[in-house]
Amino acid sequence: MKKYYLLSSLLMLSACNSQENAPASEAEQSDSFDMLRADIKNSDGESIGEALLSNSNDSLFLDLTVSSIAPGSHGFHIHTIGACEAPDFKSAGGHWNPTDAEHGIENPNGFHAGDLPNLDADNNGNASLVQLALGDIASGAADTLTDEDGGAIVIHADADDLSSDPAGNAGPRVACGVFEKI
């Protein structure tokens, strides 16, 4: 409950700082979103958690909770395609990168909008995180997560090294969830 309050508070603060914009055209409104949800599933198709992604003035907030993953650190990223075909989840495509940056939040040359810090699972395989998406997001770029091919969240087997391009050496993909508007 505490994390939903934090997420709501972050969204309200962001909305308070917004500037008035001209009304979007009907075409622009069709892909825009306020909140997306992903049911995260492992390679056996079992639901192991969820991710909520909020969009406010091109600032993205991620709220993720999972269970039943291996204890330790896991790389996880927003991916470009809303498809999660087990067992390898390669159908989710590469990391979401609307600004053509390099990979890794510690990369001195900048990083993908879909790059996130490592997710740390406790000894029981539970992990949660509330995070402002850190990458540079061009105006309207978040809407590509709800375009024709959608977007996904992917959890990897190993920790992301946070710097090597193109994917951080985070190992195989072990869980995936397709973002859907809510």
N, C-alpha and C positions, 0 to 999 in steps of 0.2 A: 504494500500500500504506500509505503514511504517513497518508493521510486516513482510511482505514478504522480504523486504530489510534486516531486522534484521536476519531472518532465512537464507537468502542467504549468508549474511556476516559470520554467525556462521559456516555454512557449508564450506565456503572457508577457514576460519581460521583452521578448523579441517583438511581439506585436505592438507593445507600447512604443517601441523605437522606430516603427515603420513609418514610411512616408506615404502620403496619399498618391495613388497611381491612377492613371486613366483606366476605365473598365477594359478588361481583356476582351478580345474578339471571341466569338463562340468557338472557333477552332482552337484558340489558345486555352480556353477553359476546359475543353474536353480532356486534355492530358494532365492538367494540373491536379494537385492533391494536397490535402491537409495532413492525412494520416494514412500510412500503409501498414499492413500486418503480414507477417510471414509465419506460417506453421513450419517449424524446423523439424526435419525428419532425418533419421540416420539411414545407412545403406540398406537396412532391413525394412524400411518404410514405416518405422515406428516414430510417432511424434515424440520429440524429446524437449520441446520448448517453443518459444515464440520470440519474434522480434517485432517491435513497433518502430516505425520511422515517421517522424513528424517533420513537416516542411513549413517553415514560416519565414517569409522574406528571403528565400534562398539560403537559409540556415537550416541544417538538418540535425535532428536529435534522434539518437538511436537508444532504445531501451530493449535489452536482450536478456532473456533468462533461459537457461538450458540445464538439463540433468542427463545423467547416464552417458557422459563422455569420459574419456580417460583423464585421470588426475594430471595436473600440470598445465603448462602454457600452450595455447593454441593460436595460430594465426587465424584471423577471420576478416572477411572483406565483403564489400558490396560488389556484386558482379553484374555484368551488362545484359544478361539474358535471363528472362523469367522462365527457366526450365530446370528441373532437378531430377534428371534420370539417373537412378541408382544403377550400379553400385559406385561409380566414380564421379558423378555429378559434373563431368566435363561439359555437359549440355548448357551449363550456366555461363559459358564463355569466360572471357578474361575479366580482370578487375575493371570496375566502372571508372573511367578516366576521361571525363568530358573536356579537360583542358590539355590533354596530351602531355602530361607530366611523367616523371620517372616514378619508380616504386619506392616506398618506405618512408615512414613519418620521420625518420632520422636522416633521410637523404638530403645532403646540402643543396641539391638542385631542385628541391620541391618534391611533391608526391601526389599520387592519384587521389581523387576525391573519395574513392572507395576504400582507401587504406585506413585501417583502424589500429589501435594498440592491441597487444596480445590479450586474449581472454584467458583468465586463470581459473581453472577448475580445482575445487577442493578435493580432499581425499575420497569423498563420496561421489565425485564426478559432477558436482553442481557448480554452476557459474552464473553470475549476473553482472550487468554493466549498464550504466546510463552514461552516454557519451555524446557530446557535440561532435558531429562529423567534422574532421579537421581539415580536409582538403579544400582547395580553392574551387568554389562552385560558381561558375558563370551564371548570370541571370537566366532563369528558365531551364538550366541544365538538369535540375532535379526532375523535371517533367519527363526526361528520357527514361526514367524508371517505370513509367506507366505508358510508354509508347507501345507500338505494335509488338515488339519482342520483350517488353517488360524488364524486370530486374530481379535479383535474388541476393540472399545472404548465404555465404558459404563458410563453414568452419573446417579448418585443416587439422591434420593429425599432430603436427609439430608447431613449435613456436616460430613466428615470423622473425627474421633477423632485423627487420625494420629498416633495411637500407639497400639490399641488393635488388637490382632491376633485372627482370621484370616482375618477379612475384615473391621475393623474400624467402625462398627456400623453406617454405612452411610444410612441405610434404603433401601427401595425398589428401584429397577432399573427403571428409568423413561425415558431413551433415550439410543439409541444404534446405532452404525455404524460399518459395516464390512470393514476392511482394504482391499484395492485392489491396485495392482501395477499401477502406472501411468508413 
